[in-house]
């Protein structure tokens, strides 16, 4: 953990940044600027840097300086209200997982890989931004609220891995991993279980 307000923390950050290929950060939009590490300063310290950032509500608009995290953005974006409607309840019902965090993480990983690929081709750095609110908007506008029921028989598809597992809520299959490392098979010590 670095304290960028302390001189030794600032020195260490500069040292790390000079040798970094990618900087991934999740500060509010002006936080690094206020600490003296704005975009121009970071570019000067490390030319060619792939800079990937996430914040709660984006870099423009009246909420750009608000702090936030997945559960709050689910409430403020309407996801929890959609859960209320879908469940027929009278209280907001957020998703049972931190889907915005997880989806944003995948987008940020893709951005880092794309940025590194671009730098390898032309030597330039790049800057990538997303926000939990933007991810929420993508989920709301691309996922139908009326989800058809799952088929009752297991699907035969390469996206599903392994045998059928017995779980507390019925038979289930795991998804195939997005990446396989030779000599390091995936395994699960605990069976799938309900969240919470």
SULMOQUI-V445345 format. One record per backbone hydrogen bond with DSSP energy under -1.0 kcal/mol. CO is the residue of the C=O (numbers start at 0). NH is the residue of the N-H. E is the energy in kcal/mol with one decimal. If there is no record, write none. Layout:
# SULMOQUI-V445345
co=CO nh=NH e=E
co=CO nh=NH e=E
This chain:
# SULMOQUI-V445345
co=2 nh=5 e=-1.5
co=5 nh=9 e=-2.5
co=6 nh=10 e=-2.5
co=7 nh=11 e=-2.2
co=8 nh=12 e=-2.3
co=9 nh=13 e=-2.4
co=10 nh=14 e=-2.3
co=11 nh=15 e=-2.7
co=12 nh=16 e=-3.0
co=13 nh=17 e=-2.3
co=16 nh=19 e=-1.1
co=20 nh=49 e=-2.0
co=22 nh=51 e=-3.2
co=24 nh=53 e=-2.1
co=27 nh=30 e=-1.8
co=29 nh=33 e=-2.4
co=30 nh=34 e=-1.2
co=31 nh=36 e=-3.3
co=32 nh=35 e=-1.8
co=37 nh=41 e=-2.6
co=38 nh=42 e=-2.5
co=39 nh=43 e=-1.9
co=40 nh=44 e=-2.5
co=41 nh=45 e=-2.5
co=45 nh=48 e=-1.5
co=48 nh=125 e=-1.6
co=49 nh=22 e=-2.6
co=50 nh=127 e=-3.2
co=51 nh=24 e=-2.3
co=52 nh=129 e=-1.8
co=54 nh=131 e=-2.1
co=55 nh=132 e=-2.3
co=60 nh=63 e=-1.5
co=62 nh=65 e=-1.8
co=68 nh=72 e=-2.4
co=69 nh=73 e=-2.5
co=70 nh=74 e=-1.5
co=71 nh=75 e=-2.7
co=72 nh=76 e=-2.0
co=73 nh=79 e=-2.2
co=77 nh=81 e=-2.3
co=78 nh=82 e=-2.0
co=79 nh=83 e=-1.8
co=79 nh=92 e=-2.9
co=80 nh=84 e=-2.5
co=81 nh=85 e=-2.7
co=82 nh=86 e=-2.0
co=83 nh=87 e=-1.1
co=83 nh=88 e=-1.5
co=96 nh=98 e=-1.7
co=97 nh=101 e=-2.3
co=98 nh=102 e=-2.8
co=99 nh=103 e=-2.7
co=100 nh=104 e=-2.3
co=101 nh=105 e=-1.9
co=102 nh=106 e=-2.4
co=103 nh=107 e=-2.7
co=104 nh=108 e=-2.3
co=105 nh=109 e=-2.4
co=106 nh=110 e=-2.3
co=107 nh=111 e=-2.5
co=108 nh=112 e=-2.3
co=109 nh=113 e=-2.6
co=110 nh=114 e=-2.9
co=111 nh=115 e=-2.5
co=112 nh=116 e=-2.3
co=113 nh=117 e=-2.6
co=114 nh=118 e=-2.5
co=115 nh=119 e=-2.1
co=116 nh=120 e=-1.6
co=117 nh=121 e=-2.8
co=118 nh=122 e=-2.4
co=125 nh=50 e=-2.9
co=127 nh=52 e=-2.7
co=129 nh=54 e=-1.2
co=130 nh=134 e=-2.2
co=131 nh=135 e=-2.6
co=132 nh=136 e=-2.2
co=133 nh=137 e=-2.3
co=134 nh=138 e=-2.4
co=135 nh=139 e=-2.8
co=136 nh=140 e=-2.6
co=137 nh=141 e=-1.4
co=138 nh=142 e=-1.8
co=144 nh=146 e=-1.1
co=156 nh=159 e=-1.7
co=158 nh=175 e=-3.1
co=164 nh=171 e=-2.2
co=166 nh=169 e=-1.4
co=169 nh=166 e=-1.1
co=171 nh=164 e=-3.7
co=173 nh=160 e=-3.3
co=180 nh=183 e=-2.1
